[in-house]
């Protein structure tokens, strides 16, 4: 005899009565009996204590959403480093508009006033693309160095004054200082704040709104951290990318070419082994190619192009998600959502 089970968060649930091994049930019946429904998946996901909101959209329609512990899709949350994907979008738009020359443009002339007096010659080799893909070669300002960096009087100068631990274009060195330099470049090249640019350049995206955003001592908005928006706003941003940079009413906001460039892995994270492009991670989850933005605590935006699927999960911003295994739990929830979305697409 053969039994079928579903394993959710380490718990085993029997799904069917024993079936003779020789039986070959209809595939659609087997799938419907073994794959939980989206409401069931979201109900069980509530067992993850840090989880705040889950939203699922397929083919441009929200098909499931759930808030936990008093939170709703409209509740503002600090999306942390998921905001690096927003910075990447603004850089891509700036290139399309001719504000920046391209990913191979050198950053030293753009930040000349903040270069160290005894600048390492390699600073003149760093490009826009290196900052986007975390390959600047400079010592990280994230992790154990983060507190000292944000306590400095000038974050741009402090980031540029980090010692080189690799060559520009070398290994991935995940550093919020790199994305903050992009915010400074956008501000100086346009004469406008990064928040004003986001509201202008992404303003056509229905439902997208940044509700709060920290700034450095010089007033530059924090490139890649401390950005607040609702889960529904983050989903609207994800849907823009999933739809090739075009809004639901047909306005072109980001070029499809920039999205392809951004999603192309250019290096690999030494922390999780995932590919990394321009502000986006990439891995296989639930048998599907998934591109995702990730913020501290478990602020997740997943895009599954082949299923026309966008999924947002927001979490307690004060709890780590990587070393605790919580981020992997969220990946597992996504795998279940993918299975349910695949069944939904097949049956429609």
Secondary structure, 3 states (H helix, E strand, C coil): CECCEEEECCEEEECCCCECCCCCCCHHHHHHHHCCCHHHHHHHHCCCCCEEEEEEEECCEEEEEEECCCCCCCCEEECHHHHHHHHHHHHHHHHHCCCCCCCCCECHHHHHHHCCCCCCHHHHHCEHHHHHCCCCCECCCCHHHHHHHHCCCCHHHHHHCCCECCCCCCCCCCCHHHHHHHHHHHHHHHCCCHHHHHHHHCCCCCCCCCCEECECCCCCECCCCCEEEEHHHHHHHHHHHHCCCECCCCCECCCHHHHHHHHCCCEECCCCCCEECCCCEEEEECCEEEEEEEECCCEEEEEEHHHCEEEEEEECCCCCCCCCCHHHHHHHHHHHHHHHHHHHHHHC
